[in-house]
Amino acid sequence: MKGLKITFLLIISVLFVAGCSSSSNGTTEDGKKIITVAISDEVNPPFLYADDDNKPIGYDMDYLKEVEKKLEDYHFEYVWGEEEANLVGVDTGKYDFAINWFFKNPEREEKFLYPEQEFGYSLTSLVTQPDRDDIKTLEDMVGKKLAPMSPSGGLRTILNSYNKNNPDEQIEIESIEFPSNADNLQRVNDGKDDAMFINVTTFNAVQEELDLNLKVAGIVSKEPVYAVFNKEQTELAKEFDEVTKELIEDGTLPDLAEKWFKINFFENLDYINEENYKFNP
């Protein structure tokens, strides 16, 4: 089914772009410059996913609509695609930029242009059984059993950094290739592991399917997320920076965060953890 859905999304995106383009010279009939935006078919609600009509919705799309309102000389057109193919397209100039929940890392910074201002955050968390009150932070995981993790990736980088900075208070990490989020959450539910380190949005998506007796015990970090631009799009990235800062300062993005995530993730971690009940209805 997933393959069929993605194929259909790609067909829809081709028709959508073809229908919206008013000219072949990169501008609309009213003179706006067309900006081609790659969006990932590896959906990650509520950042980005498809509605019942297979149209892209979510925090990312609402953010881009607000940006487009302020950048009146541009018209955004969206193309669904596989994430790695999207990044190749940005690198080669096929797309002007791509949006998903992209983190900064040295490899990507060599290839792509990142704005200075993040447009949101991915919240990482520890998930436990509901009666566990002894686990809220990474420090609490010392001497306890964490669900297995991939040897690479953003979450593993956070834990490796913690262990590097705390040589006398190490968290034991079991590494396995291609761990299953569903299986790991089931292990915590069954008491085989004390906690799982996972993005809140990923937990919510899996929990919708499994409905396990688990809770978000604590928010560990807020990881900045960015759109990534072709390196020649310096002016566009600069304009995005200016507009994104305005949208944060005037409350637009904090309101969108509340709308889609039930929390203003532009606040600090102490505030977010005080509001943690919103993650556990």
C-alpha positions as CSV (number, residue, x, y, z in Angstrom):
1,M,0.0,0.0,0.0
2,K,2.8,2.5,0.8
3,G,4.3,2.0,-2.6
4,L,1.0,2.5,-4.3
5,K,0.4,5.7,-2.2
6,I,3.8,7.1,-3.0
7,T,3.3,6.3,-6.7
8,F,0.0,8.1,-6.7
9,L,1.5,11.1,-4.8
10,L,4.2,11.4,-7.4
11,I,1.6,11.3,-10.2
12,I,-0.4,14.0,-8.4
13,S,2.7,16.1,-7.9
14,V,3.6,16.0,-11.6
15,L,0.0,17.0,-12.5
16,F,0.0,19.7,-9.8
17,V,3.2,21.3,-11.0
18,A,2.2,21.1,-14.6
19,G,-1.1,22.7,-13.9
20,C,0.3,25.5,-11.8
21,S,3.2,26.5,-14.1
22,S,2.1,29.5,-16.2
23,S,5.2,29.7,-18.4
24,S,8.3,27.9,-19.3
25,N,10.8,30.7,-18.4
26,G,10.5,30.3,-14.6
27,T,7.9,33.0,-13.9
28,T,4.2,33.1,-13.5
29,E,1.9,35.1,-15.8
30,D,1.9,37.9,-13.2
31,G,5.7,38.0,-13.1
32,K,6.4,36.1,-9.9
33,K,9.5,33.9,-9.9
34,I,8.7,30.2,-9.6
35,I,10.5,28.4,-6.8
36,T,10.5,24.6,-7.0
37,V,10.2,23.0,-3.5
38,A,11.0,19.3,-2.9
39,I,8.9,17.7,-0.2
40,S,9.5,14.2,1.1
41,D,7.2,11.3,0.5
42,E,8.6,9.8,3.7
43,V,5.9,11.6,5.6
44,N,6.5,12.6,9.2
45,P,3.3,14.0,10.8
46,P,2.7,16.6,12.0
47,F,5.7,18.2,10.2
48,L,4.5,16.9,6.8
49,Y,2.0,14.4,5.5
50,A,-0.8,14.0,3.0
51,D,-4.5,14.6,3.6
52,D,-7.3,12.4,2.3
53,D,-6.9,14.1,-1.1
54,N,-3.1,13.4,-1.1
55,K,-2.4,17.1,-0.7
56,P,0.6,18.0,1.5
57,I,-0.4,19.4,4.9
58,G,1.3,19.9,8.3
59,Y,3.5,22.4,10.1
60,D,6.0,22.6,7.2
61,M,3.3,23.5,4.7
62,D,1.7,26.1,7.0
63,Y,5.1,27.6,7.5
64,L,5.8,27.8,3.8
65,K,2.4,29.4,3.1
66,E,3.3,32.2,5.6
67,V,6.7,32.6,4.1
68,E,5.2,32.9,0.6
69,K,2.7,35.5,1.8
70,K,5.7,37.7,2.8
71,L,7.9,37.0,-0.2
72,E,5.5,38.5,-2.7
73,D,7.9,38.2,-5.7
74,Y,7.9,34.4,-5.5
75,H,5.5,31.6,-6.3
76,F,6.2,28.2,-4.6
77,E,5.5,24.9,-6.5
78,Y,5.8,21.6,-4.7
79,V,7.0,18.2,-5.9
80,W,6.8,15.0,-3.8
81,G,9.9,12.8,-3.9
82,E,12.0,10.3,-2.1
83,E,14.1,12.2,0.4
84,E,17.6,11.2,-0.9
85,A,16.5,12.0,-4.5
86,N,15.2,15.3,-3.3
87,L,18.6,16.2,-1.8
88,V,20.3,15.1,-5.0
89,G,17.9,17.4,-6.9
90,V,18.7,20.3,-4.6
91,D,22.4,19.7,-5.1
92,T,22.1,19.7,-8.9
93,G,19.8,22.7,-9.0
94,K,16.7,20.7,-10.1
95,Y,15.0,22.0,-7.0
96,D,15.6,25.4,-5.3
97,F,15.2,23.9,-1.8
98,A,13.9,20.9,0.0
99,I,12.0,20.8,3.3
100,N,11.5,18.1,5.9
101,W,12.9,17.9,9.4
102,F,16.5,18.2,8.2
103,F,19.2,18.5,10.9
104,K,22.6,20.2,10.3
105,N,25.6,17.9,9.9
106,P,29.0,18.4,8.4
107,E,28.4,16.2,5.3
108,R,25.2,18.1,4.4
109,E,26.7,21.5,5.1
110,E,29.4,20.8,2.5
111,K,26.7,20.2,-0.2
112,F,23.8,22.5,0.8
113,L,23.1,26.0,2.0
114,Y,21.4,26.2,5.4
115,P,19.6,29.3,6.6
116,E,20.9,30.6,9.9
117,Q,17.4,30.5,11.5
118,E,15.8,27.2,12.1
119,F,12.0,27.0,11.4
120,G,11.2,24.5,14.1
121,Y,12.5,21.8,16.4
122,S,12.3,18.0,16.7
123,L,11.8,17.0,20.3
124,T,13.6,14.0,21.5
125,S,12.2,12.0,24.5
126,L,12.5,9.1,26.8
127,V,9.4,6.9,26.7
128,T,8.6,4.6,29.7
129,Q,5.8,2.7,31.3
130,P,3.4,5.2,32.9
131,D,4.2,4.3,36.5
132,R,7.9,5.1,36.1
133,D,8.8,8.4,37.8
134,D,12.5,7.7,38.1
135,I,13.3,8.5,34.4
136,K,13.1,12.0,33.0
137,T,16.6,12.8,31.7
138,L,19.6,11.1,30.1
139,E,21.3,11.1,33.5
140,D,18.5,9.0,34.9
141,M,19.4,6.3,32.3
142,V,22.8,5.5,33.9
143,G,22.6,2.0,35.2
144,K,19.3,1.3,33.4
145,K,18.4,-0.6,30.2
146,L,17.8,1.4,27.1
147,A,16.0,-0.1,24.1
148,P,18.5,-1.1,21.3
149,M,19.5,1.6,18.8
150,S,21.0,2.0,15.4
151,P,24.8,2.6,15.5
152,S,24.3,5.8,13.5
153,G,21.8,8.6,13.1
154,G,20.8,11.7,14.9
155,L,19.5,10.1,18.1
156,R,22.7,8.0,18.4
157,T,24.8,11.1,17.9
158,I,23.0,12.8,20.9
159,L,23.7,9.7,23.1
160,N,27.3,9.4,21.9
161,S,27.9,13.1,22.8
162,Y,26.4,12.6,26.2
163,N,28.7,9.6,26.9
164,K,31.7,11.6,25.6
165,N,30.9,14.4,28.0
166,N,30.2,12.1,30.9
167,P,32.9,9.5,31.0
168,D,32.1,8.4,34.6
169,E,28.4,8.2,34.1
170,Q,28.0,6.3,30.8
171,I,24.7,5.1,29.3
172,E,25.0,1.6,28.1
173,I,23.8,1.4,24.5
174,E,23.0,-1.8,22.6
175,S,23.5,-1.4,18.9
176,I,21.6,-3.3,16.2
177,E,21.2,-2.6,12.5
178,F,17.7,-1.3,11.5
179,P,16.0,-1.4,14.9
180,S,12.2,-1.4,14.8
181,N,10.5,1.4,16.6
182,A,7.4,-0.7,17.1
183,D,9.4,-3.6,18.5
184,N,11.4,-1.4,20.8
185,L,8.3,0.3,22.2
186,Q,6.8,-3.1,22.8
187,R,9.9,-4.1,24.7
188,V,9.4,-1.1,27.0
189,N,5.7,-1.9,27.4
190,D,6.6,-5.5,28.3
191,G,9.3,-4.4,30.9
192,K,12.2,-5.8,28.9
193,D,13.8,-2.3,28.7
194,D,13.4,0.6,31.0
195,A,13.0,3.3,28.3
196,M,13.3,4.1,24.7
197,F,15.0,7.2,23.3
198,I,12.8,8.4,20.4
199,N,11.5,11.5,18.7
200,V,8.1,12.6,20.1
201,T,6.6,12.7,16.6
202,T,7.8,9.2,15.8
203,F,6.5,7.9,19.1
204,N,3.1,9.4,18.5
205,A,2.9,7.9,15.0
206,V,3.7,4.4,16.2
207,Q,1.5,4.8,19.3
208,E,-1.5,5.5,17.1
209,E,-1.1,2.0,15.6
210,L,-0.1,0.1,18.8
211,D,-1.9,2.0,21.6
212,L,0.6,0.7,24.2
213,N,0.5,1.6,27.9
214,L,3.4,4.1,27.7
215,K,4.1,7.7,28.3
216,V,6.6,10.4,27.3
217,A,8.5,10.6,30.5
218,G,10.7,13.6,29.7
219,I,11.8,15.7,26.8
220,V,15.6,15.4,26.5
221,S,16.4,17.9,23.7
222,K,15.0,20.2,21.0
223,E,16.9,19.7,17.8
224,P,16.8,22.5,15.2
225,V,15.3,21.7,11.8
226,Y,15.9,23.5,8.6
227,A,15.0,23.7,4.9
228,V,18.1,23.0,2.8
229,F,18.9,25.2,-0.3
230,N,20.9,24.8,-3.4
231,K,24.2,26.6,-2.7
232,E,23.5,29.2,-5.4
233,Q,20.3,30.3,-3.7
234,T,22.0,32.7,-1.3
235,E,19.5,35.5,-1.7
236,L,16.5,33.2,-1.3
237,A,18.0,31.6,1.9
238,K,18.8,35.1,3.3
239,E,15.2,36.2,2.6
240,F,13.9,33.0,4.3
241,D,16.1,33.9,7.3
242,E,14.6,37.3,7.6
243,V,11.0,36.2,7.2
244,T,11.4,33.2,9.6
245,K,12.7,35.5,12.3
246,E,9.7,37.8,11.8
247,L,7.3,34.9,12.0
248,I,8.8,33.7,15.3
249,E,8.9,37.2,16.8
250,D,5.3,38.1,15.8
251,G,4.0,34.8,17.2
252,T,3.0,33.1,14.0
253,L,5.3,30.1,14.2
254,P,4.8,29.6,18.0
255,D,1.0,29.5,17.2
256,L,1.6,27.0,14.4
257,A,3.7,24.9,16.8
258,E,0.8,24.9,19.3
259,K,-1.6,24.0,16.5
260,W,0.3,21.0,15.2
261,F,2.4,19.8,18.2
262,K,0.3,21.0,21.1
263,I,3.4,22.8,22.5
264,N,5.3,25.9,21.7
265,F,8.7,24.3,21.0
266,F,10.3,27.8,20.6
267,E,10.2,27.9,24.4
268,N,13.0,26.5,26.5
269,L,13.3,22.9,27.7
270,D,12.2,23.7,31.2
271,Y,8.9,25.1,29.9
272,I,8.4,22.2,27.5
273,N,8.9,19.7,30.3
274,E,6.5,21.5,32.5
275,E,3.9,21.3,29.7
276,N,4.8,17.6,29.2
277,Y,1.2,16.5,30.1
278,K,0.2,17.7,26.6
279,F,2.1,14.7,25.2
280,N,0.3,12.3,27.4
281,P,-3.5,12.8,26.9
